Amino acid sequence: MALNNTYDARLQQETAVGAGVQILLLALLGPAIGMGVAGWLSGLAFAFATWAVLSRALHRSALRSFGPANRVTLGRATLVGGVTALVADSFQSAPPVTLLVGLTAVALLLDGLDGKVARRTGTCSALGARFDMEVDAFLILVLSVYVSTLLGPWVLLIGAMRYAFVAAAHFAPWLNAPLPPSFARKTVAAVQGIALLIAGSSLLPHPAELAVVLLALSSLVWSFGRDVAWLWRHGRISAVEVAVDPGSAPAETGRAKVLELATR
C-alpha cells in the first residue's frame, strides 16, 4: 500500500508540473499580447481542468510511471491551453495570428510523436491513448470556434461532431461497438487540424479557405457516416452480446476509436 501511495504521489507531481508550465505559458503570453480577462480565465480553466481530469484518471489507473509519451502529450496540452486562451481573447481584441498559428502548428506537428515514443519505450497504455485523443479533439474544437468567426458558424460542426457522437453513444449503445482499424479514418482526422490551421492563418483568399474547410467537413461527415453505417450493421450485435454477457465487452469501443486521433 505504501508503495502504491508513492507511485500515486509521483504521478500527481507530474500533473502538477504540467499545470504549472501551463500557467507559466499564460504568464508569458499575457503581458506580451495584452491578454484580456476572457483569455486569462479560459487558459486557467483549461489548466485546472486538465490537471483535475488527468489526476483522477491516473489515480484510477494501474500506471506506476507517467512515462515519456505522456509527458509529450502533456506538453502538447500546454500548447493547446495557450491556443485556447488566444482564441478566447480574440473575441475581445484582434488576435496575434502569427502566434496563434505558431502554437497550433507545433501542437499538430507533435501529434503522433507521443505514440511513437510510447511504442519505442514500451509504455503504451489505454490512458495514454485516451489522453492523446482528448487533447487532439479539444484542439480541433477550439480551432473550429476561431475559424467560425471568419467563415461562419457552420465550421463548428467540425469540432462538435466527435462530442456529438460520444453523447449519442449514451443513448444508442450499439455505437460503442469496436470499429475496425482504418487508415482513411486517421487521414480524415489529421486533415481537420491542417484545414483549420490554413483557414485560421488567413494566408489564402477567402474562397480558397472556404473550399479547404468545406472539403475537410465533407470528408469528416463521410468518415462518421461510414462508421455509423458499419456500427448500425454490426454494432447492435455486439451490444446484445455485451448485455447477455458483460464480460465479453470489447476493450476498444467505437466511442474511443471513431476519430482515431490517437495511434497508441
Backbone bond lengths (Angstrom), bond angles and torsions (degrees), N, CA, C in turn:
res aa  C-N    CA-C-N  psi(-1)  N-CA   C-N-CA  omega(-1)  CA-C   N-CA-C  phi
1 M - - - 1.461 - - 1.526 111.14 -
2 A 1.326 117.13 -41.78 1.465 120.92 179.59 1.522 110.46 -64.00
3 L 1.355 115.97 -37.77 1.457 119.58 179.69 1.524 110.76 -65.94
4 N 1.326 116.28 -41.52 1.461 120.30 177.59 1.517 111.26 -62.63
5 N 1.332 116.30 -39.37 1.463 119.91 177.94 1.519 111.56 -64.29
6 T 1.338 116.40 -34.88 1.465 120.60 177.65 1.513 111.25 -65.72
7 Y 1.357 115.82 -45.13 1.461 119.77 177.75 1.524 110.55 -61.56
8 D 1.328 117.16 -43.87 1.454 121.31 -178.45 1.527 110.26 -63.24
9 A 1.333 117.51 -39.77 1.464 120.55 178.90 1.522 111.16 -63.71
10 R 1.332 116.61 -39.34 1.469 119.96 179.23 1.527 110.99 -66.33
11 L 1.327 116.24 -40.60 1.458 120.07 178.73 1.520 110.78 -63.96
12 Q 1.316 116.81 -41.19 1.456 120.72 179.76 1.530 111.10 -65.98
13 Q 1.330 116.17 -33.53 1.463 120.17 176.41 1.521 110.85 -63.45
14 E 1.336 116.56 -39.09 1.462 120.97 179.00 1.530 110.22 -61.26
15 T 1.317 116.83 -45.34 1.459 119.65 -179.17 1.529 111.03 -67.23
16 A 1.327 116.54 -35.36 1.460 120.35 178.29 1.524 111.00 -65.42
17 V 1.321 116.10 -39.32 1.467 120.40 176.99 1.525 109.91 -63.37
18 G 1.329 115.98 -41.57 1.460 119.63 178.00 1.517 112.01 -59.88
19 A 1.329 116.83 -43.95 1.462 120.56 177.93 1.524 110.52 -64.02
20 G 1.336 116.43 -37.69 1.459 120.34 178.76 1.520 111.95 -64.36
21 V 1.334 116.46 -41.78 1.470 120.71 178.39 1.525 110.09 -64.44
22 Q 1.330 116.01 -38.63 1.458 120.43 177.79 1.532 111.09 -60.46
23 I 1.309 116.12 -45.51 1.468 120.57 179.28 1.526 110.68 -66.24
24 L 1.332 116.52 -36.26 1.464 120.26 176.90 1.527 111.01 -63.10
25 L 1.347 116.52 -41.85 1.462 120.05 177.49 1.519 110.53 -60.54
26 L 1.333 116.59 -43.02 1.459 119.99 178.40 1.523 110.90 -63.56
27 A 1.344 116.71 -38.04 1.460 120.96 179.24 1.526 111.11 -64.61
28 L 1.327 116.81 -30.22 1.464 120.62 177.55 1.526 111.49 -79.51
29 L 1.345 116.09 -40.71 1.457 120.25 -177.54 1.526 111.79 -72.78
30 G 1.344 116.01 -41.06 1.458 120.44 -173.71 1.513 114.66 -52.86
31 P 1.328 117.84 -61.52 1.470 119.19 -179.42 1.523 113.11 -64.91
32 A 1.335 116.86 -32.01 1.466 120.30 -176.27 1.528 112.25 -66.33
33 I 1.334 117.14 -35.36 1.470 120.09 -176.90 1.521 112.27 -113.50
34 G 1.333 116.92 1.54 1.458 119.54 -177.49 1.516 111.85 66.39
35 M 1.315 116.01 47.96 1.457 121.08 -175.97 1.525 111.45 -62.78
36 G 1.333 115.39 137.43 1.444 120.86 -179.47 1.522 113.02 -86.92
37 V 1.319 115.32 -174.74 1.464 121.48 -176.46 1.526 111.12 -62.06
38 A 1.331 117.74 -42.33 1.464 121.14 -177.70 1.519 111.39 -60.25
39 G 1.333 115.96 -41.61 1.459 119.85 179.41 1.514 112.07 -65.15
40 W 1.327 115.75 -45.65 1.465 120.12 179.49 1.524 111.73 -61.83
41 L 1.322 116.03 -47.34 1.461 119.66 -177.57 1.528 111.20 -64.73
42 S 1.314 117.01 -40.64 1.463 120.36 179.81 1.520 111.29 -66.43
43 G 1.326 116.43 -43.74 1.460 120.01 179.21 1.518 112.25 -64.17
44 L 1.337 116.55 -43.12 1.465 120.52 179.23 1.524 111.30 -67.86
45 A 1.330 116.52 -38.25 1.468 120.17 178.33 1.516 110.29 -64.20
46 F 1.328 117.35 -39.92 1.468 120.71 178.06 1.518 110.36 -64.28
47 A 1.323 116.85 -43.57 1.466 120.73 -179.71 1.524 110.73 -62.00
48 F 1.327 116.61 -45.43 1.467 120.25 -179.16 1.527 110.97 -66.44
49 A 1.341 116.82 -44.11 1.465 120.33 -178.65 1.526 110.81 -63.37
50 T 1.333 116.81 -42.00 1.465 120.38 178.47 1.517 110.78 -62.16
51 W 1.326 116.49 -45.07 1.470 120.65 179.33 1.530 110.87 -62.22
52 A 1.339 116.88 -45.99 1.459 120.71 -176.22 1.526 112.08 -66.03
53 V 1.329 116.35 -47.93 1.471 120.07 -177.37 1.516 110.77 -67.51
54 L 1.336 116.51 -43.57 1.460 119.77 -178.52 1.526 111.15 -67.94
55 S 1.316 117.15 -38.81 1.466 120.36 178.46 1.520 110.89 -61.59
56 R 1.322 116.32 -43.39 1.466 119.95 179.66 1.525 110.85 -65.77
57 A 1.337 116.15 -42.38 1.465 119.52 -179.58 1.529 111.16 -64.29
58 L 1.326 117.26 -40.22 1.462 120.70 178.95 1.523 111.06 -66.86
59 H 1.320 116.26 -38.21 1.469 119.99 179.44 1.526 111.11 -63.22
60 R 1.328 116.00 -35.37 1.461 120.51 -178.07 1.521 112.65 -85.70
61 S 1.327 117.26 -12.90 1.466 120.56 -177.92 1.526 110.46 -86.37
62 A 1.318 114.21 173.33 1.465 119.76 178.80 1.528 111.15 -101.35
63 L 1.333 117.34 14.40 1.462 120.56 -178.11 1.526 110.76 -68.25
64 R 1.321 115.25 139.56 1.461 120.65 175.69 1.526 111.71 -105.07
65 S 1.325 115.21 -12.22 1.467 119.78 179.36 1.520 108.38 -143.28
66 F 1.315 116.40 141.83 1.454 120.75 179.07 1.521 110.08 -63.98
67 G 1.315 116.92 -40.51 1.455 121.44 173.79 1.516 114.04 86.49
68 P 1.339 116.60 150.34 1.470 120.67 -178.07 1.524 112.96 -64.91
69 A 1.330 117.59 -35.03 1.466 119.81 -179.10 1.522 111.34 -65.11
70 N 1.318 116.69 -42.98 1.458 119.80 178.75 1.526 111.43 -66.84
71 R 1.326 116.92 -28.35 1.464 119.38 176.24 1.526 110.36 -67.62
72 V 1.344 116.14 -37.94 1.464 119.60 176.24 1.522 109.78 -63.42
73 T 1.335 116.62 -44.67 1.459 120.47 179.20 1.524 111.01 -63.13
74 L 1.323 116.48 -39.00 1.459 120.20 178.43 1.526 110.44 -64.91
75 G 1.332 116.85 -36.49 1.456 120.21 175.54 1.517 111.52 -64.33
76 R 1.330 115.94 -40.41 1.461 119.85 176.73 1.523 110.65 -65.62
77 A 1.319 116.60 -37.24 1.463 120.13 177.53 1.528 110.66 -61.99
78 T 1.325 116.47 -35.74 1.468 120.48 177.40 1.522 110.49 -61.99
79 L 1.332 116.53 -42.64 1.467 120.42 177.52 1.519 111.20 -64.76
80 V 1.337 116.32 -40.68 1.464 120.44 178.23 1.527 110.39 -62.97
81 G 1.338 116.92 -36.65 1.460 119.96 175.87 1.525 111.52 -62.10
82 G 1.330 115.88 -39.19 1.458 119.76 176.71 1.522 111.77 -64.90
83 V 1.329 116.75 -42.14 1.463 121.29 177.64 1.533 109.93 -62.64
84 T 1.329 116.32 -41.47 1.465 121.02 178.83 1.523 111.15 -59.19
85 A 1.319 116.26 -44.40 1.469 120.34 179.53 1.528 111.02 -64.05
86 L 1.328 116.83 -42.00 1.465 120.37 -179.45 1.522 111.58 -65.93
87 V 1.331 116.42 -40.85 1.469 119.66 179.42 1.522 110.50 -66.19
88 A 1.320 117.81 -43.22 1.464 120.52 177.78 1.524 110.87 -61.76
89 D 1.327 116.07 -39.79 1.465 120.52 -179.44 1.526 111.56 -69.89
90 S 1.346 116.98 -23.36 1.468 120.71 -177.44 1.525 112.09 -66.92
91 F 1.335 118.00 -17.12 1.457 120.76 177.89 1.524 111.70 -77.44
92 Q 1.335 116.17 -13.77 1.461 120.42 179.35 1.523 112.23 -105.92
93 S 1.322 116.56 -30.52 1.464 120.08 -179.20 1.513 109.60 -152.00
94 A 1.314 116.31 163.96 1.466 121.00 -179.18 1.532 109.70 -60.87
95 P 1.318 117.90 128.20 1.466 120.39 -176.63 1.524 111.86 -77.54
96 P 1.325 117.96 152.31 1.469 121.04 172.51 1.527 108.33 -76.30
97 V 1.322 116.26 92.41 1.468 121.50 -171.09 1.521 111.58 -58.77
98 T 1.321 116.93 -40.52 1.466 119.74 -178.95 1.523 111.34 -60.54
99 L 1.317 116.52 -43.91 1.457 121.12 179.33 1.523 110.80 -67.29
100 L 1.320 116.72 -42.22 1.458 121.26 179.21 1.520 110.90 -61.64
101 V 1.314 115.91 -46.00 1.468 120.72 179.27 1.520 110.71 -65.80
102 G 1.339 116.70 -39.41 1.463 119.94 -179.16 1.518 112.65 -62.95
103 L 1.340 116.79 -48.16 1.468 120.67 179.03 1.529 110.92 -61.93
104 T 1.332 115.64 -42.54 1.464 120.09 -179.58 1.517 111.26 -65.17
105 A 1.327 116.66 -43.17 1.460 120.59 -178.38 1.528 111.29 -61.95
106 V 1.326 116.85 -42.70 1.467 119.89 179.05 1.528 110.61 -64.35
107 A 1.339 116.05 -42.18 1.467 120.06 179.31 1.519 111.10 -62.10
108 L 1.337 117.23 -39.25 1.457 120.67 179.43 1.528 111.52 -72.81
109 L 1.330 116.85 -37.84 1.469 120.22 179.69 1.524 111.52 -65.32
110 L 1.328 115.92 -33.15 1.467 119.97 -179.72 1.522 112.54 -79.96
111 D 1.345 116.08 -9.09 1.460 119.36 178.96 1.529 109.22 -64.06
112 G 1.287 116.60 127.72 1.461 121.20 -177.58 1.515 112.61 99.26
113 L 1.343 116.79 -23.51 1.461 119.30 178.66 1.515 110.86 -65.73
114 D 1.334 116.42 -40.23 1.465 118.57 179.90 1.519 111.44 -62.98
115 G 1.336 116.90 -35.78 1.452 119.79 177.22 1.514 112.38 -64.95
116 K 1.334 116.12 -42.41 1.461 120.33 178.65 1.526 110.95 -64.59
117 V 1.328 115.66 -41.15 1.469 120.04 178.60 1.524 110.17 -62.75
118 A 1.335 116.06 -42.02 1.464 120.13 -179.26 1.528 111.19 -62.07
119 R 1.325 116.23 -41.83 1.467 119.41 -178.37 1.523 111.40 -70.01
120 R 1.323 115.79 -40.12 1.467 119.16 -178.83 1.521 112.67 -69.38
121 T 1.307 116.21 -32.05 1.472 119.91 -178.28 1.521 112.47 -96.79
122 G 1.318 116.69 0.27 1.455 119.91 179.80 1.514 113.69 65.07
123 T 1.334 116.66 34.36 1.468 120.54 -177.76 1.529 111.74 -117.28
124 C 1.325 116.95 29.51 1.462 120.40 177.98 1.531 109.62 -64.37
125 S 1.307 116.43 140.69 1.465 120.77 178.02 1.511 109.33 -153.74
126 A 1.332 115.34 155.61 1.463 120.71 177.11 1.524 110.46 -62.95
127 L 1.326 116.40 -38.23 1.464 120.05 179.69 1.527 110.66 -64.51
128 G 1.338 116.38 -42.59 1.455 119.68 179.54 1.513 112.19 -62.62
129 A 1.347 116.85 -41.53 1.455 120.79 178.94 1.523 110.89 -64.35
130 R 1.323 115.92 -42.55 1.464 119.71 -179.92 1.528 111.24 -67.13
131 F 1.314 116.58 -40.80 1.463 121.62 178.23 1.525 109.93 -59.64
132 D 1.318 116.11 -46.68 1.459 122.10 178.87 1.524 110.69 -59.42
133 M 1.332 116.09 -46.36 1.456 121.00 -177.81 1.523 111.89 -63.99
134 E 1.331 116.58 -42.68 1.459 119.96 -177.71 1.529 111.82 -67.35
135 V 1.333 116.70 -37.30 1.463 119.91 177.64 1.524 109.90 -63.24
136 D 1.337 116.74 -45.16 1.461 120.63 179.40 1.527 111.62 -63.60
137 A 1.328 115.69 -44.61 1.462 119.96 -178.07 1.527 110.92 -62.25
138 F 1.332 116.66 -40.51 1.462 119.42 -178.88 1.532 110.65 -69.74
139 L 1.327 117.24 -35.72 1.467 120.05 176.87 1.529 110.02 -62.13
140 I 1.326 117.45 -42.81 1.462 120.85 178.19 1.526 110.40 -62.76
141 L 1.328 116.82 -39.87 1.461 120.43 178.64 1.524 110.95 -62.59
142 V 1.326 116.97 -46.48 1.468 120.88 -178.87 1.531 110.72 -64.81
143 L 1.324 117.21 -42.06 1.464 120.46 178.37 1.523 111.34 -63.69
144 S 1.326 116.39 -38.06 1.463 119.14 179.57 1.530 110.65 -66.37
145 V 1.336 116.55 -33.68 1.466 119.91 176.38 1.531 109.73 -63.62
146 Y 1.324 116.42 -44.94 1.468 120.22 -179.40 1.528 111.69 -65.03
147 V 1.320 116.68 -48.35 1.466 120.33 -177.26 1.526 111.06 -67.74
148 S 1.326 117.26 -26.87 1.464 119.67 178.37 1.527 111.36 -63.64
149 T 1.330 117.37 -26.65 1.467 120.20 177.77 1.524 110.99 -74.36
150 L 1.326 116.60 -16.94 1.463 121.38 -179.72 1.522 112.24 -98.22
151 L 1.345 116.12 -36.96 1.461 120.10 -172.95 1.520 113.79 -114.58
152 G 1.318 117.63 -18.14 1.461 119.44 -179.82 1.519 112.30 128.91
153 P 1.326 116.88 157.33 1.471 120.93 -175.67 1.521 114.75 -63.96
154 W 1.332 118.75 -17.72 1.461 120.86 179.41 1.521 111.92 -60.93
155 V 1.338 117.84 -23.59 1.471 121.25 -179.76 1.526 110.91 -64.12
156 L 1.331 117.04 -24.52 1.458 120.61 179.75 1.527 112.36 -60.42
157 L 1.327 116.78 -20.70 1.463 120.21 178.32 1.524 111.26 -59.63
158 I 1.327 117.06 -32.47 1.464 120.45 -179.36 1.521 110.86 -64.10
159 G 1.322 116.48 -47.56 1.454 119.57 -178.49 1.514 113.91 -76.14
160 A 1.334 116.47 -27.92 1.465 119.98 -174.51 1.525 113.51 -88.02
161 M 1.321 117.90 -16.93 1.459 119.85 -171.24 1.521 112.83 -62.70
162 R 1.313 117.17 -42.13 1.460 119.49 -179.05 1.521 111.24 -65.08
163 Y 1.344 116.32 -40.78 1.461 120.17 -179.87 1.532 110.74 -69.55
164 A 1.327 116.96 -33.22 1.455 120.48 176.47 1.531 110.10 -66.09
165 F 1.319 116.71 -37.22 1.462 120.79 177.78 1.530 110.62 -64.20
166 V 1.326 115.78 -44.59 1.467 120.32 179.41 1.530 110.15 -61.56
167 A 1.342 117.02 -42.28 1.462 120.49 179.21 1.524 110.48 -64.71
168 A 1.330 116.56 -41.15 1.462 120.27 -179.41 1.519 111.55 -64.39
169 A 1.327 116.54 -31.92 1.464 120.42 -178.72 1.519 112.37 -64.66
170 H 1.335 117.09 -23.15 1.467 120.17 177.57 1.527 111.09 -69.48
171 F 1.336 115.94 -28.05 1.463 120.57 -178.08 1.528 112.22 -100.97
172 A 1.334 116.26 -17.87 1.465 121.21 178.98 1.525 107.88 -128.30
173 P 1.326 118.49 86.79 1.469 122.13 -174.59 1.520 114.42 -57.01
174 W 1.319 117.75 -23.53 1.462 119.06 179.92 1.526 112.26 -65.17
175 L 1.328 117.70 -17.58 1.467 120.49 176.17 1.529 112.02 -71.96
176 N 1.335 117.04 -12.36 1.464 121.29 179.47 1.521 113.20 -86.94
177 A 1.312 117.10 -1.65 1.461 119.60 -179.89 1.527 110.02 -66.05
178 P 1.346 118.01 154.65 1.462 120.67 -178.60 1.520 112.35 -68.97
179 L 1.324 115.44 141.08 1.456 121.98 176.14 1.523 109.92 -101.13
180 P 1.309 118.23 145.97 1.463 119.81 176.37 1.523 110.49 -70.47
181 P 1.329 118.72 150.43 1.472 121.03 177.53 1.523 110.39 -56.66
182 S 1.315 116.29 145.65 1.465 120.43 -178.41 1.515 110.53 -148.44
183 F 1.327 116.62 118.90 1.458 121.13 175.69 1.522 110.18 -66.90
184 A 1.342 116.66 -35.55 1.457 120.59 179.73 1.518 110.72 -62.25
185 R 1.341 116.62 -39.57 1.466 120.88 179.88 1.526 110.50 -63.07
186 K 1.330 116.09 -43.38 1.461 120.21 178.94 1.524 111.43 -64.36
187 T 1.329 115.54 -40.37 1.463 120.02 -179.50 1.520 111.32 -64.34
188 V 1.323 116.24 -45.70 1.466 121.20 179.28 1.531 110.23 -60.50
189 A 1.327 116.97 -41.55 1.468 120.19 179.28 1.524 111.08 -62.14
190 A 1.329 116.55 -41.87 1.468 120.51 -179.25 1.525 111.13 -67.64
191 V 1.325 116.67 -34.22 1.462 121.43 -177.85 1.526 111.40 -63.44
192 Q 1.327 117.10 -32.84 1.465 119.97 -176.17 1.526 111.50 -59.42
193 G 1.320 116.93 -48.67 1.458 120.42 -179.48 1.516 112.26 -63.63
194 I 1.328 116.05 -41.43 1.470 120.03 -179.59 1.525 110.61 -64.32
195 A 1.333 116.52 -44.97 1.461 120.85 -178.84 1.526 111.40 -63.00
196 L 1.327 116.16 -43.54 1.469 119.74 179.77 1.526 111.33 -67.59
197 L 1.329 116.73 -35.10 1.463 120.12 177.15 1.528 110.35 -64.94
198 I 1.317 116.64 -42.86 1.473 120.63 179.03 1.521 110.28 -61.68
199 A 1.331 115.99 -45.70 1.461 119.57 -179.24 1.525 111.42 -66.45
200 G 1.323 116.57 -38.85 1.454 120.17 -179.09 1.515 113.97 -70.11
201 S 1.335 116.66 -23.60 1.469 120.31 -178.96 1.520 112.51 -75.91
202 S 1.338 116.83 -18.62 1.476 122.07 179.27 1.524 112.54 58.23
203 L 1.321 116.29 31.13 1.460 120.46 179.48 1.523 112.16 -86.68
204 L 1.325 117.23 -23.27 1.458 121.99 -178.05 1.525 110.74 -101.15
205 P 1.319 117.13 159.49 1.473 119.53 173.67 1.527 110.20 -59.92
206 H 1.308 115.70 152.35 1.465 120.47 -176.54 1.533 112.94 -53.13
207 P 1.344 119.45 -46.15 1.470 119.41 179.46 1.533 112.33 -59.80
208 A 1.328 116.77 -36.95 1.467 120.00 -179.84 1.521 110.47 -68.37
209 E 1.334 117.66 -42.40 1.462 120.79 177.30 1.522 110.95 -62.27
210 L 1.321 115.39 -40.52 1.463 120.03 178.24 1.520 110.80 -61.75
211 A 1.325 116.37 -42.80 1.462 120.77 -179.15 1.527 111.44 -65.75
212 V 1.342 116.65 -40.46 1.465 120.92 -179.66 1.527 111.03 -62.43
213 V 1.330 116.60 -46.21 1.466 120.12 -177.47 1.527 110.72 -71.78
214 L 1.319 117.30 -37.32 1.466 119.93 176.31 1.522 111.18 -62.13
215 L 1.325 116.19 -40.10 1.463 120.67 177.58 1.522 110.50 -63.69
216 A 1.341 115.94 -42.08 1.467 120.05 179.09 1.526 110.61 -63.31
217 L 1.332 116.72 -45.01 1.459 120.46 179.68 1.525 111.10 -63.86
218 S 1.315 116.29 -40.99 1.467 120.01 179.32 1.521 111.00 -61.54
219 S 1.325 116.21 -42.87 1.467 119.47 179.29 1.523 111.19 -65.87
220 L 1.338 116.79 -34.78 1.460 120.49 179.52 1.527 110.84 -69.48
221 V 1.327 116.38 -41.65 1.466 120.42 177.00 1.523 109.96 -62.10
222 W 1.328 116.00 -42.32 1.466 119.59 177.86 1.518 110.93 -61.66
223 S 1.335 117.55 -44.51 1.455 121.47 -178.08 1.522 111.40 -63.84
224 F 1.334 116.10 -46.75 1.464 119.61 178.76 1.524 110.63 -64.71
225 G 1.327 115.74 -42.45 1.457 119.34 -179.57 1.514 111.94 -61.74
226 R 1.331 116.24 -41.54 1.465 119.97 178.63 1.519 111.15 -64.03
227 D 1.343 116.39 -42.28 1.466 119.37 -179.38 1.525 111.82 -68.64
228 V 1.334 116.52 -40.91 1.462 119.31 179.04 1.521 110.70 -64.29
229 A 1.355 116.69 -39.90 1.465 119.97 178.03 1.527 110.78 -63.04
230 W 1.345 115.77 -40.95 1.474 119.27 179.12 1.526 110.25 -64.94
231 L 1.329 116.03 -42.57 1.461 119.95 -179.81 1.522 111.33 -66.99
232 W 1.327 116.54 -34.40 1.460 119.57 177.93 1.531 110.81 -62.96
233 R 1.338 114.97 -37.18 1.468 119.17 -179.59 1.515 112.40 -77.22
234 H 1.372 116.60 -38.00 1.457 119.99 -172.62 1.527 114.12 -113.57
235 G 1.313 117.04 -27.76 1.464 120.08 -171.97 1.508 114.13 -69.13
236 R 1.324 116.83 -33.90 1.454 118.50 -178.13 1.526 111.76 -64.66
237 I 1.334 115.82 -30.90 1.460 119.42 177.32 1.523 109.91 -64.59
238 S 1.352 116.19 -44.01 1.465 120.40 178.62 1.520 111.17 -64.35
239 A 1.348 116.36 -38.04 1.465 119.37 -179.90 1.516 110.83 -63.17
240 V 1.339 116.38 -38.77 1.459 120.27 178.18 1.518 110.28 -66.47
241 E 1.349 116.63 -40.95 1.461 120.46 179.55 1.521 111.03 -62.96
242 V 1.349 116.84 -41.22 1.463 120.98 179.10 1.522 110.64 -64.91
243 A 1.348 115.71 -39.49 1.464 119.39 179.80 1.527 110.92 -63.84
244 V 1.350 116.26 -36.65 1.454 120.73 179.18 1.515 111.08 -75.54
245 D 1.351 115.62 -41.86 1.465 121.35 -177.83 1.522 109.04 -133.48
246 P 1.343 119.56 89.79 1.473 122.47 -178.22 1.514 112.87 -53.92
247 G 1.318 118.21 -27.15 1.461 120.32 -179.09 1.502 113.59 -70.08
248 S 1.340 116.85 -10.53 1.462 119.55 -179.05 1.513 112.66 -92.16
249 A 1.354 118.27 5.65 1.465 121.79 -178.43 1.513 110.51 -60.11
250 P 1.332 118.47 133.04 1.460 121.89 -178.34 1.511 111.98 -69.49
251 A 1.310 116.00 152.79 1.464 120.78 179.94 1.516 111.01 -70.60
252 E 1.365 117.13 -37.44 1.447 120.77 -179.52 1.520 108.37 -109.89
253 T 1.309 117.40 130.83 1.448 121.50 -177.83 1.511 110.28 -110.02
254 G 1.348 114.80 166.01 1.447 119.50 176.31 1.506 111.17 -59.33
255 R 1.327 117.50 -35.25 1.465 121.38 -179.73 1.518 110.58 -59.48
256 A 1.323 117.23 -41.80 1.460 120.64 -177.10 1.515 111.78 -83.00
257 K 1.338 117.13 -24.01 1.453 120.09 -172.85 1.515 113.83 -97.05
258 V 1.338 118.44 -16.68 1.443 120.29 -163.29 1.521 114.07 -57.06
259 L 1.304 120.04 -40.95 1.462 121.57 179.13 1.516 112.31 -92.14
260 E 1.316 116.77 -23.04 1.449 122.47 -175.91 1.527 111.33 50.09
261 L 1.334 115.18 43.07 1.458 119.52 175.90 1.520 110.44 -70.70
262 A 1.324 116.64 -24.47 1.454 120.37 176.19 1.511 109.53 -99.73
263 T 1.316 116.80 145.17 1.451 120.34 -179.84 1.511 111.67 -116.61
264 R 1.342 116.15 5.66 1.454 119.77 -179.90 1.508 110.75 -81.49
